Amino acid sequence: MRLGMLLTAALVLPVLPGREARSQPSDASPVGFKLVEEIDTKRAEVWAIAASPDGRLVAIGTKPGMVVWDVAARKQLSYWPAGGSTASTVHFTDGGKTIVATAWSVGLVNLVDPRTGSVTAEIKLEERQALHHLAVAEGRGPIVTANTEFVALWEPGTLKRRWQVEKRPRMCSVALSADNELVAVAEDGDYRLLRAADGTEIYRSPTRPVRPALRGVSLTRSGDELLIGDRGSSAIRVLSLRADRGERSLAWSHPMPDEDELRPKRVPVGIEALAHSPDGMTVAVTSNDGNIRLYETLTWGLRHVAPAPGIRLTFTADSRHVLVGGLQSGTVRRYDWRVPALGESWPGPATPEEAWQQLSSADAAVAFRAAVVLARTPRPSLGLFTERLKPLHQAERGRVERLLADLGAESFRTRESASAEVAKVGPPADPFLQHALNSSNPEVVARAGRLLRVLDPRANPERLRYARAIELLEYWGTPAAVELLRILAAGDAAFPETARATAARERIAALGPR
């Protein structure tokens, strides 16, 4: 994350009109995901779930204690008793070598060896106050805690407190950015952004008149958007940390009978938790209507709704599966969310060629169903990808710069022609258009801005398809898929698609052979 950009953007963050996207799934019964495994913890309730970065272990906070599950052996590896209390929070850190776990209503953070279940270190909060929430770095990084009075950040390794800031005596949630540079603190309807290096507040949102019931706060993998779940209003606020995007709402309701008129009405559905896929493409949301909703972070469109009762969830390290559990039982279910449940099917294109065309759709649900078709036909689909996906490189400088100069020409016809030609160049013109935003000619700036919106990776059909194709290549993870990712990663670093391909290769390499 470029913290400087976020600092500037946060201070001028607008709330843009017309950015709300109320997502209303149909009333038809949703089709479920393929059930891969049921993990029976032999305990009463599931309070927290975490998957190790190498994909080998699952930590499950239960009532009582924490169970560490060996995925390959399909059995319990170790157990931490949590002093007979509920293990309310579990996170893997230090590359999976350690689990950060807490016991309910106790101001004590425990570092647990997943192989043995033994406590290796502790963090004692002020006067052992009840812990509200904590955020943990995925690799070797800091731990952020929030209790009744303070938000604090603790150094990795030494567990010394780097800084501590006061907070209001309310329940709150905290999140740590993937690059460990930013801490988000959500207290009721308000939120703050803190610099992880020293706790300096860099932005505070205006106070909201209505205080929502928070259920989850997190930063997207890119670190430029903050998600805050509201249990009471069935809405997730997506708050941009960049100046050009503002705020939007992902909201839905649920049909319920009206006691007076005996006809359906729509009522709020409580949000329970949300989780980001490690590839950064999907956010999964659990709610008290017994369904999981999947949102695509590129468009914030709804990908799919599926029945999967539970209020706690996480993705596996390879983003292939989602793990779901709840307070109703001690069972955690592992689902492959790109495959329909046994005996069921999802509507979608008939052939890989049709699916390739629909993969560029602005409708996230249409594109998801196309991806499902491609995912189950890897050989012909990979052939299409190899033929049509190429690494992105900047356009020929001289030609594009001449066209950009013509954006400010005196002749309207010349300006229109230049705009059309730059649009035809497509994504390779993106870096030059970014530079054109600094032009002293307001006409050039205005036209460059419009062209950048057309070429936006979150809106341009070709760029949407490119990102979704990289997601599928990582899903397959075969040698041929990895080789194509290597080719795409050789593109210019100025393009986010190049970074996506590089990150996908690195995640596959970290997990080892499939």
Secondary structure, DSSP 8 states (H G I E B T S, - for coil): --HHHHHHHHHT----TT--EE----SS----EEEEEEEE-SSS-EEEEEE-TTSSEEEEEESSBEEEEETTTTEEEEEE-GGGSBEEEEEEEGGGTEEEEEETT-SEEEEE-TTT--EEEEEE-GGG--EEEEEE-SSS--EEEEESSEEEEE-TTT--EEEEEE--SS-EEEEE-TTS-EEEEEETTEEEEEETTT--EEEE----SS---EEEEEE-TTSSEEEEEETTTTEEEEEESSTTT-EEEEE-EEEEE-TTT-SEEEEE--EEEEEE-TTSSEEEEEETTSEEEEEETTT--EEEEEE---SEEEE-TTSSEEEEE-TT-SEEEEEEEEEE-TT------SSHHHHHHHTT-SSHHHHHHHHHHHHT-HHHHHHHHHHH--------HHHHHHHHHHTT-S-HHHHHHHHHHHHHH-GGGHHHHHHHTT-S-HHHHHHHHHHHHHT-TTT-HHHHHHHHHHHHHHHH--HHHHHHHHHHTTS-TTSHHHHHHHHHHHHHHHH---
